[in-house]
Amino acid sequence: MKRFLALLSALLMLLVFSSCAAPDDEPIDDEEEDVAWDYQAEFPKAAPTGVTINVYNWGEYIDDEILDVNAAFTYVTGIEVNYKTFENNESMYALISSGAADYDVIIPSDYMVGKMIDEGMLRKLNFDNIPNYQYIGENYRNLNYDPENAYSVPYTWGTVGIFYNTKYVDEADLALGWDLLWCDKYKDRILMFNNPRDAFGVALMKNGHSLNTTDPAHWNAAFDALVEQKQVLYKYVNDEIYDLMIGETCWIAPYYAGDGVLMIYEEGANEDIAFFIPESGTNFFVDAMCVRSTSKHPAEAEAYINFMCNPHVAAANAEYIGYSCPEPAAMELMDPEITENPYFYPPQSILDRTEIFLTLPKETNKLQADLWLKLKQITRK
């Protein structure tokens, strides 16, 4: 969201990088919060270490413009960053499990963190190298996908809801909740997640079932609902959602709340797009920073995670990408226009109606994968 708050750019260049310069981090001094720092003036450029870490993150999910987080990290530490992006958890997992790529830091979502822990794909973190973990809020620690917080550090969090174009979608139809995504009135103007966990999650919520059900009957009923939805669906999408919604080819789509930045607020976006969370409830998700078990540079990878957890860096990054920040200290540095926006920081009454994805048993995962493959092979009548 920082892209539409460009006037704050000087303030958000505040980088208290003391955590990178010394292992003993001190809490932020409130008297220094309003001081605009130029980190290049404040810190000498670190000598190159000769180390490059490979970072794998979601697309459109880091400040690479105003602050340029990766460039700042390299300036302060001398560690280079080779940064690549993925579209969804499943494509990330497929690439890494194939052995075709070797990444040091990856940022999967909650349920995928649990899956990768179970399969030995993640390294236990040395929190001596991540003193800025102290700033992570209690609500985001020890969640069920990593109950001892041994393998992951929260990066962002958010909710899933429905984006819609107010010019074409009748306000009264929002009462349909998740069923809006099946509404024949908007045939060929509806989009759907192009990944199985989110798509089946929407169908499960529509049917009133838990996101983490292991009952095959619930999964088969969700499959039937998705088959039915194909008759009104324009396309399954990931990042294509931005162009299709902004350009008004489509009018309705489920997606992550943080992407309202790109679709509603950023220059060139569409102010007619709005967002709501169905009354029946939704998914609460956490994306987390992890180190691969095969990393050749674990200490440098942990330095990167520590850097991202610095409240000033976390605040700048969260304002830019729009996703919710898990650090209360960082939120204090952010513009109230963001932290008071219910799209990105929903009230407790909404959070009380959310459910986080758990790591499913192997049998349920296989059923989901089989049903997804079968679904994608079905053509519309």
N, C-alpha and C positions, 0 to 999 in steps of 0.2 A: 504494500500500500504506500510505501514511501515514494513510489513513483509519482503519485499525485500530490505528495507533500514535499515537493522539491525544495521549497523555501526552508525546510528544516535540515537541508543537507549539511550545512556547516555544523549545526548542533550535533547531528548524528555522525559526524566524523570524530566524535569523542571516543577515544579508544584508550581506556586505562589498561595497558598491556603489562602491568606490573606482574601479573600472574605468569606471563611468558618469560619475564626477566628474572624472577626469583620464585622459588618453590613455596615460600611462606606467604600465601595470599592474605591480605587484610581486607575486611569488609569495605565496601565503597564509602568514602567520606562524603556525607551529604552536602558539605560545603563546596565540594568540587564538581557536583553533578551538572551545574550550569556553565562550567568553563568549557569553551569550545577548543578542543585540542586538535592540533595537526600532528598526527602520530609520526610523520616523517621528520618533523622538526623536533619532536620530543625524544625520539629514539634514533640512535645511529643505525644505519642500515647494517643488518647482520651479515657477516661473512658467509658465503655459500658453504653449506655443509657437505655438498656432494650427494645428498639424499633427496630422492623424489618419492613422494607417497602418491599412491593411486586412490582417488576418492570417487565413489559411485553413488550418485544421488538422483532423486526424481528431477524431471525437467521443470524449469521455471521455479526453482526451489532454493535459490541462494541469491544474495545481493552481489551481482557482478557488475554493477553500474555506478551507484552512488558511492558506496564504501569500497566495493570490490574486495570482498572478504578474503578470497584466496591470495590476491596480490598483497594484501596487508599482512597476512600470515607469513608469506615468504619474506617480506621486507623485515619483519620483526625477528623471525627465527632462522632465516637462511635455508629453510626447507622448501623445496619446490613442490608444486601440486600439479599432478596430472588428473584433470577433472572430467568425468564422463557422466552421462545421464541415462536413466531408463524410464519407461512409461508406466510400468506397474510392477508389483511385487513378484508376480509369476514370471515375467520375462527376466527380471533380475536374478531370481533363483535359478532359472533354467540355464542362464549363461554361466553363473558361478559354479553350479553343480556339475556342469559339463567339463570344467577345468580349462575352458577356452580363454579365461581372463583371470588375472591375478590382482585383486584389489586389497588395499590395506584398510580403508575406512568405507563402510557401506551404511546406508540409512534406510533399512526396511521398516515396515509397519509392524505393530504389536504382534499379531498372530504369526507373521513370518519370522520375527525374532525368535519366538518360541519354537517354531519348527526348526530353525537353523541351530538353535541351542541343542535340541534333541538329537540332531544329526551330526553334532560335533563340528559345525562349520564356523563357530565363533570362538574367539579367544577370551578367557577371563581377563577383565581389565585390572590394571594396577592403578588404583585410585590415588596412590602417592603422586602419580603423574597428572592427576586430574583434580587439583584442589578446588577448581571452580565448580565442582559438583555441589559444593555447599550451597550454591544459589538455586538449585533445582527445588521447586516447591514440593512440600510433603505430599500433595495430592497426586503427584506424578512419579512417586517412588514406589518400589516394591509392588508393582502391578503384577497381575497373575501371569503374564507372559514371561516375566523374569523376576520371580518373587523375591529374590535376594539381591536384585540389582547388581549381579555379578558380571553381566555381559553387555549391558547397554546403558546409555545415558539419553534421556529424552531430548529430542531436537525441537519438535513442535507438536501441537495437538489440534484437534478440531472435531467438527461434526459433519454429518452428511445430511443434505436436504435437497430441495428441488428449486432449480433456477427456472424462471418463466418470464416471458415477455408480456408486460402489462398492456401493450397495445392490442394483443391478439387473444390473450387468455382471460376469460371472465373471472372476476374476483370470486364469485360464488362457487366456482368449480374447485377452488382451493380446499373446500370442505371435503372433497374426495380423498384428500391425503395422498397416500402412495398410489391409490387407484387412478389418480390423475394421469399416471404414466401408461395407463391402459385405455384411456378415454378415446373412443372412436371419433368424437367431435374434432380431435386434433390429429387425425390420422396423417402420417408422413411428416409430422412436425415434431415428433418425439424422439429423443436420443436415449441411449442406455449405456451403462458402463461396459467397457470391453475387457472385463476381467471377471473370472468366475466368483470370487469371494464377494465382491461388491454387488454384482448383478443378482446372484442368488440371495444375498443379504436383503436387497430391496424386495424381492419376491417373498422371502420368508416374513419380512415385516408386514407386507401387504396381507399375507394370510394369517397374521397374528401369532406367528411362531418365533421362538428364540433364534437369534443369529447363530447360536452355538448348539442347536439341536443335533442330536445324533440319531434321531428317529428317521429311518429311510422313507417312511410314508410322508414326512414333512418335506424332505428333499425332493421326492417325486412330485408332490403337489406344487412345490416351487417351480420345478421343471415345467409342469403343465401350464403354470401361469406365464412363464417366459415364452413358451410356445405360442400361447394365446396372444401375448404382447407383440409378437412378430408381425401380426396382421396390421398393426398401427404404427410400427416402428420405422423410422427413417434409417437409422444406422446405429451400430455399436461403436463407441468412441472412447478415446483417451484424450490426448491433448487437442484433437480435432474439434473438441467441443467449443473452443474459443472462437474460431472463425465461423462455425456454423450458427452459434447463438448470437454473436455480435452482428454478423451479416444478415440475421433473421431468416436464414434458410430453415432453421428450426426454432421452436418457441418454448419447448419444455425439455428439461434434462435433469437427472439426478447427478449431483457432484459434490465435491468437498467445499465447505463453506469458504475456506480461504481463497478459493479461485474467484470469488466475487471481486477481488482486486482487479484481475485481468478483464473480467467481463463487464464490470459496472463502473469502476473508478478510474482506471488508467486512461491516459489520453488515447483517444481513438476507440474507446470501449462504447458500450451502449447503455445509456442511463435509463432506458425503458425496461431493462432486465432487473428483476427483483428476486428475492430468495425467501423461502419459508421452510420450516421443519414441521412435518405432519404431527398432529396431536397424538397419534398413537405411539410416537417415539422414534428413535433413530440410533445410528451407530456413533459412538464416541471413539475416536482413534488417537493413537500416539505413534509418531514416527520417531525412531531412536537411532542414535549413532553407535556403531559397533565396530570392532576390529576383527578382521578375518583370522581364523586359526592358522592360516598359511602365511600371514603377513611377515615379511622379512624386516620390517621396520616398525615393530609394535610401539616402541617408546615415542617415535616421531608421530605415529598415528594417534597415540594418546595425547600428545602435545596439541595436535589439531583439534581433538575433541575438547580439550581444556580451553583452547582459544575460542572455540565457538560458544562455550559456556560463559565467557566473560560477559557480565551484564550489559556493558556498552556495545559489544559486538552482537550479542543476542538481540538487543533492542533494535539496533540498526537493521539487522537481518530480518527480524519479524516485521518491522514496518515496511520493508521493501517487498517481501513475498506475500504478506497478508495473513499467513497462518498464525495461530495463537501460540503465545510464548509461555513455556512452563516455568519461567523465573519471575517471581514477584519483584525482585530488585530491578530487573530489566523493564518490567512493565511501568515502574515508577519513572523511568526515563523516557517513556514513549508518549506520544501525543494522545490526549484524552479522546480525540475524535476517533481514534482506533480502539483504545482499550474500553471505551464505553459503547462501541458499536456492537449490537447484539448478534450481528452476522458472525463476528469473529470471537466474541466473548459473551456467549449466551447466558441468560440468567439461570440461577440454580433450578428454577422450576422446569426448565428445559433439560438441564443436565441430569435431573432426577429421572428423566424418561429415556435415558440413553443406555446402551449396552455395548461393551467393548468386545471385539472379536477375540476369542480364545483359540489356542492351537487345537485343531480338531484331531481326533484319533485317525490313524492310518486308514481304517476302513471307510470312515466318513469322507476323508480327503479323496480317496479313490473313487467313491461314489460321485462326489462333486465333479471331479475331473472327467469321469465317464459321461455324466449328464451334460456337462458343458460342451464336450466334443460332439455329442449327439445333437445338442441344440444348434450348434454352429453349422451343422450339416443339413438342417431342415430349411427348406426354402419356403417362402411365403406363398400362400395360395392365391 
